[in-house]
């Protein structure tokens, strides 16, 4: 009963979203007249439209590919989100000055009018818990925690002064992926598949792969918000059933399933002929797509058939849920024409309060788990000619403080608190300037002093690479146009070719 | 007492409306009265005052022309036709009055003539005060080009190579102002007493004082006006006119902040190219050829799609096509014949993971503008691949995991335009191909490996 009540409540809240004050006011003036007119007009339509045998019309297949408004630089996106926010100070943002301040009290001028998630009173500073070297031909700094990254350092462009205005995981993740820290907006992948569709008819256009756990913000980070729900991310799992509820129940052979579907579709089609409602066609299409996906998804999700050398390169763990598996899957998906692949790797919240979240233990393990697969992903895309038509984005939801986190006044294992003012992200792939570095932080990596970019700038840039002008790409909802980047966002030309 | 004459001239815009009204009324009455011919007297009255006021308009107009420094080239049409209007209406009056020599004139001819000269005179007069493009400006660009008018691009273009040598003011700022401001702030039409067609005009400012405070962009009237909300009456450009773009505003702001110099170049002012990127010509077709064949008819595109191919323009308004067989693994050489229907349009073709063989090259060689070709995971061994050498736009071939033979690889060495070839995972690895050092084409062989680094 409880579940039913919950479902009903959810239904009501969704309906409520479509009825704003704006609508009420509008309806007051036009509503009644409109109702009357509507009933007149209805009687004017005659016959049902004919549907062609095949079609790419959006009303039939909401995922049918559409050309971008401008020439796109890339076809697909692989977004690697390190959930929990990895420390930029132990990976890419080398701050020798900070080492000198190690374990010294933080000057109060740095704490004034700042809010922290956990830091209380006056914390000590924490020097870099890593050693750094200039790597590759570009000589960009890379920490010793990322031994494989040096092989791809010349492929990526760093953004060293990204900033966000959120300092807790959930809202910051929402902002990063939906453009707003609050619920209700479509995610990046949803916008992209809404705008471009997807080439492969047998696979979802927006795939989500998680490792280590679900992001703090929950599934809304790949939700479709106010866009039609077909554009939400489809979570595929590398362990167990690839897609939940896709497998036939026991005792349901595939040919019987096909017959059932055919009968349902026939009935639905009769319904369509009677009323001419395109939503019915969408439903028919969705049934058929689900049926095709039953075969094609397990096929693309099967990494066992990959050659041994490839499996080794990624360091996959067949049959388990791992970031390495997900990276290999991401390549396979992109190779099969999936538009947007979103990876979430959980476990980067290195406060130092537990071994899993300490910079000298759990963090080092996380680096190890992801370093090799990421390098492998880039190299594998490169050798297949896919790197030039794919955009790879790496980052967390914010950065970490140069101070040693001291919750309850106790200094635990080396760890850092949340920091939104400055953190590092990188992009690689089609149209990205190889080896570029944009943005600079102060001597201790506390704030950006040059080339600061916002979360909306990142989103504007991703859309730009896919052939959109982020200011023109809108969706009308509740009586006004909405866009991913809200009222801001600038394309970061500095890292584009 | 000179000023009285000037003042008289300035009454021209008022007086011109009298003859227009009188004469059209008279003409309308003529039409109304054409059968019964009962109201000659009344009609004559209209033409009497019409003629009289035309004379007034012509006189004040001439005064205006002589006293206010209009150029003869600009006013000649209006002036001559204005006098003709007077002549026609006077003749009509005389005809109606039935004076002997004029009685024989055809009122029909005079009427039509008057309609014609009156309309054109009025139009030319309007052009003088409101500008030549007063009526054509609001037309949508499609309509303009359909009418054979030149559609001027609203945004000017800078060259990425030479923009640093340009003086910031004359090379960038003035062209922006010319497009967005000068139509109202010029010597002919000087709204707010402000001239923006040259440096001195801008520096002199308007009726409310200077518009530029050097080094102080925030308090300069020009930027204050630009930043006002669009609905605000004082917002510039007015909300009905083409607005400044963000990049244009930024450049103007930068110029004022630097003291609004007249002669200094972009390089001398130390401005980075970043500021100007949105003025550079857009690279619209990327690696694809910069051509625009006549768009392929929908029925052709539909017949391609009917085979299961994904067919889409490379971007919304392009006629070049991207075609992919990603949804039809059974696609074979025979099916490929359908591609010939779009042989000038296909620039990007993905036949990866299909059943095609070497016979495909027969078809592919016809695709004149093919730029990117994917034949990965196919059985092509490369026999006949040299046929593609004649494709003058071919830049990328993906043969990853294909059956391409060594000789097939070597055939690609002589392709003149080829930039990149992907050869990872070729099935035939019996012999190692030797790649000459002189090749311009990049052959990506892959086989990357990651060591077991434990450091």
HADDOCK unambig.tbl for C-alpha pairs under 7 A between the chains (distance, minus, plus):
assign (segid A and resid 54 and name CA) (segid B and resid 306 and name CA) 6.60 0.50 0.50
assign (segid A and resid 67 and name CA) (segid B and resid 312 and name CA) 6.14 0.50 0.50
assign (segid A and resid 67 and name CA) (segid B and resid 313 and name CA) 6.09 0.50 0.50
assign (segid A and resid 67 and name CA) (segid B and resid 314 and name CA) 6.49 0.50 0.50
assign (segid A and resid 67 and name CA) (segid B and resid 315 and name CA) 5.00 0.50 0.50
assign (segid A and resid 67 and name CA) (segid B and resid 316 and name CA) 5.09 0.50 0.50
assign (segid A and resid 68 and name CA) (segid B and resid 315 and name CA) 5.02 0.50 0.50
assign (segid A and resid 68 and name CA) (segid B and resid 316 and name CA) 5.65 0.50 0.50
assign (segid A and resid 69 and name CA) (segid B and resid 315 and name CA) 5.60 0.50 0.50
assign (segid A and resid 69 and name CA) (segid B and resid 316 and name CA) 4.83 0.50 0.50
assign (segid A and resid 70 and name CA) (segid B and resid 315 and name CA) 5.29 0.50 0.50
assign (segid A and resid 70 and name CA) (segid B and resid 316 and name CA) 6.66 0.50 0.50
assign (segid A and resid 71 and name CA) (segid B and resid 284 and name CA) 6.27 0.50 0.50
assign (segid A and resid 71 and name CA) (segid B and resid 285 and name CA) 6.51 0.50 0.50
assign (segid A and resid 71 and name CA) (segid B and resid 314 and name CA) 6.30 0.50 0.50
assign (segid A and resid 71 and name CA) (segid B and resid 315 and name CA) 5.02 0.50 0.50
assign (segid A and resid 147 and name CA) (segid B and resid 453 and name CA) 6.68 0.50 0.50
assign (segid A and resid 200 and name CA) (segid B and resid 326 and name CA) 6.39 0.50 0.50
assign (segid A and resid 200 and name CA) (segid B and resid 327 and name CA) 6.04 0.50 0.50
assign (segid A and resid 201 and name CA) (segid B and resid 327 and name CA) 6.42 0.50 0.50
assign (segid A and resid 313 and name CA) (segid B and resid 449 and name CA) 6.18 0.50 0.50
assign (segid A and resid 313 and name CA) (segid B and resid 450 and name CA) 5.97 0.50 0.50
assign (segid A and resid 379 and name CA) (segid B and resid 448 and name CA) 6.51 0.50 0.50
assign (segid A and resid 383 and name CA) (segid B and resid 422 and name CA) 6.89 0.50 0.50
assign (segid A and resid 383 and name CA) (segid B and resid 424 and name CA) 5.97 0.50 0.50
assign (segid A and resid 383 and name CA) (segid B and resid 444 and name CA) 6.36 0.50 0.50
assign (segid A and resid 383 and name CA) (segid B and resid 445 and name CA) 6.63 0.50 0.50
assign (segid A and resid 383 and name CA) (segid B and resid 446 and name CA) 4.37 0.50 0.50
assign (segid A and resid 384 and name CA) (segid B and resid 400 and name CA) 6.13 0.50 0.50
assign (segid A and resid 384 and name CA) (segid B and resid 422 and name CA) 6.55 0.50 0.50
assign (segid A and resid 384 and name CA) (segid B and resid 424 and name CA) 6.50 0.50 0.50
assign (segid A and resid 385 and name CA) (segid B and resid 398 and name CA) 6.78 0.50 0.50
assign (segid A and resid 385 and name CA) (segid B and resid 422 and name CA) 6.09 0.50 0.50
